[in-house]
Amino acid sequence: MSNALPKIAWIGLGIMGSPMSENLIKAGYDVTGFTLEQDKLERLAAAGGTAAGSIAEAVRDADVVITMVPASPQVEAISYGPDGILENARSGALLIDMSSITPQTSVGLAKAAKDKGIRVLDAPVSGGEAGAIEAVLSIMVGGEQADFDQAKPIFEALGKTIVLCGPHGSGQTVKAANQLIVAVNIQACAEAVVFLEKSGVDLQAALDVLNGGLAGSTVLTRKRDNFLNRDFKPGFRIDLHHKDMGIVTDAARNVGAALPVGAVVAQLVASLRAQGDGGLDHSALLRAVERLSGAQV
């Protein structure tokens, strides 16, 4: 391993964080990780990383700290306080938050970190579990150009489309728009699936030809088998998309942007969650359409 590669601390080893951290290990990086689940720490160690016993231990000697946790409260919990990242990372370190959180949280974190001599990028991702495993994520970044340039080789080990979108918080704003598009797309696909099946059309054939035309999308490519097999093992949970739809509808309200279709889909996501399906993959929006169409699911 080249000594020129920065030492990385990775906080949060969930559905996305585990494969992403492992891709950095494969790329030759020295990765020390911390998460609350012991089995995830064991997985990191088995992949060649180092398991830490605390956030402070993980970040103490790191050049770059990467966080991937569910939402703003978790980012704040791991960043602030005596046991958090800002109190224990060294001055000059680069903190890259790859969680999907509110733009305001990202801006606040960048300001607080600056007082500690720590630089920050918000760098949420799109592509789901499959994109994380295959290292083909889309990474939308907010922050300073120099920090982005330093982080670029790290991002290139994780994704294929990597764009600096503007100052702090910009990455999160673009991610909110991404989640709006994805939710509406999944909902449209789910409605088409129910319409096709109730019409007696061969669903597999229909989805194949639809995906070859203007109706085709990455969502349909990635979620096709979920729809066909009613396989809703979570790659991205309804609970998290519910959180993200709250972010985008709130952010849109703040800037005076109307989201008429997005608001309806946000309610459909919330309804599915209220019916106990929050732990399922967001392709389970199909279940909600089936219920509305009279199916027993």
Long-range contacts (C-beta under 8 A, 24 or more apart in sequence): 1-28, 1-29, 1-30, 2-28, 5-29, 5-30, 6-62, 6-63, 6-64, 6-94, 6-154, 7-32, 7-61, 7-62, 7-63, 7-64, 8-32, 8-62, 8-63, 8-64, 8-65, 8-66, 8-154, 9-33, 9-34, 9-52, 9-58, 9-59, 9-62, 9-64, 9-65, 9-66, 9-89, 10-34, 10-44, 10-49, 10-58, 10-66, 10-67, 10-68, 11-35, 11-55, 11-58, 11-59, 11-65, 11-66, 11-67, 11-68, 11-69, 11-78, 11-85, 12-67, 12-68, 12-69, 12-74, 12-78, 12-99, 13-37, 13-40, 13-41, 13-43, 13-44, 13-68, 14-40, 14-68, 14-69, 14-70, 15-129, 15-132, 15-234, 15-235, 15-236, 16-68, 16-98, 16-125, 16-128, 16-129, 16-132, 17-68, 17-69, 18-43, 18-44, 19-129, 19-132, 19-133, 20-68, 20-98, 20-132, 20-137, 20-158, 21-47, 21-49, 21-66, 22-47, 22-49, 23-132, 23-135, 23-157, 23-158, 24-154, 24-157, 24-158, 25-49, 26-157, 27-157, 29-154, 29-157, 32-57, 32-58, 32-61, 32-62, 33-58, 34-58, 54-83, 55-83, 55-84, 55-85, 55-88, 56-83, 56-87, 56-88, 59-85, 59-88, 59-89, 59-93, 60-88, 60-89, 60-90, 61-90, 62-89, 62-90, 62-93, 63-93, 63-94, 64-93, 64-94, 64-95, 64-96, 64-151, 64-154, 65-89, 65-93, 65-94, 65-95, 65-96, 66-96, 66-97, 66-98, 66-154, 67-95, 67-96, 67-97, 67-98, 67-99, 68-98, 68-99, 69-99, 70-99, 70-240, 70-243, 71-99, 71-100, 71-101, 71-240, 71-243, 72-101, 72-102, 72-105, 74-99, 75-99, 75-101, 75-105, 75-109, 76-105, 76-109, 79-109, 79-112, 79-113, 80-112, 85-118, 86-112, 86-113, 86-116, 86-118, 87-116, 89-116, 89-118, 91-116, 91-117, 91-118, 92-117, 92-118, 92-119, 93-118, 93-119, 94-118, 94-119, 94-120, 94-121, 94-147, 94-150, 94-151, 95-119, 95-120, 95-121, 96-120, 96-121, 96-123, 96-151, 96-154, 97-121, 97-122, 97-123, 98-123, 98-124, 98-125, 98-139, 99-124, 100-124, 100-172, 100-175, 100-179, 100-240, 100-243, 100-244, 100-247, 101-172, 101-247, 102-172, 102-247, 102-250, 102-251, 103-142, 103-169, 103-170, 103-172, 103-173, 103-176, 103-251, 104-169, 105-172, 106-142, 106-168, 106-169, 106-171, 106-172, 107-168, 107-169, 110-143, 110-168, 110-169, 119-143, 119-144, 119-147, 120-147, 120-168, 121-147, 121-148, 121-151, 121-171, 122-168, 122-169, 122-170, 122-171, 122-172, 123-151, 123-155, 123-171, 124-171, 124-172, 124-174, 124-175, 125-158, 125-159, 125-175, 126-175, 126-178, 126-182, 127-159, 128-222, 128-235, 128-236, 129-234, 129-235, 129-236, 130-222, 130-235, 131-159, 132-158, 135-159, 135-160, 136-160, 137-161, 138-162, 138-178, 139-163, 140-165, 140-170, 140-171, 140-174, 140-175, 140-178, 141-165, 141-170, 141-171, 142-166, 142-167, 142-168, 142-169, 142-170, 142-171, 142-172, 142-173, 143-167, 143-168, 143-171, 172-247, 173-251, 175-244, 176-244, 176-247, 176-248, 176-251, 177-248, 179-241, 179-244, 179-245, 179-247, 179-248, 180-245, 180-248, 180-259, 180-262, 180-265, 182-219, 182-241, 182-282, 183-241, 183-244, 183-245, 183-262, 183-265, 183-266, 183-269, 183-282, 183-285, 184-261, 184-262, 184-265, 185-217, 185-219, 185-220, 186-219, 186-223, 186-282, 186-283, 186-285, 187-265, 187-268, 187-285, 187-289, 189-217, 189-219, 189-220, 189-223, 189-227, 189-286, 190-227, 190-283, 190-285, 190-286, 190-288, 190-289, 191-289, 193-227, 193-286, 193-289, 194-286, 194-289, 194-290, 194-293, 194-295, 198-293, 203-227, 203-228, 204-228, 223-283, 226-281, 226-283, 226-286, 227-283, 227-286, 230-286, 232-277, 232-280, 232-281, 232-283, 232-284, 232-287, 233-280, 233-281, 234-279, 234-280, 234-281, 235-281, 236-281, 236-282, 237-278, 237-279, 237-280, 237-281, 237-282, 238-269, 238-272, 238-273, 238-277, 238-278, 238-279, 238-280, 238-281, 238-282, 238-284, 238-285, 239-273, 239-278, 239-279, 241-269, 241-282, 242-266, 242-269, 242-270, 242-273, 242-278, 245-269, 245-270
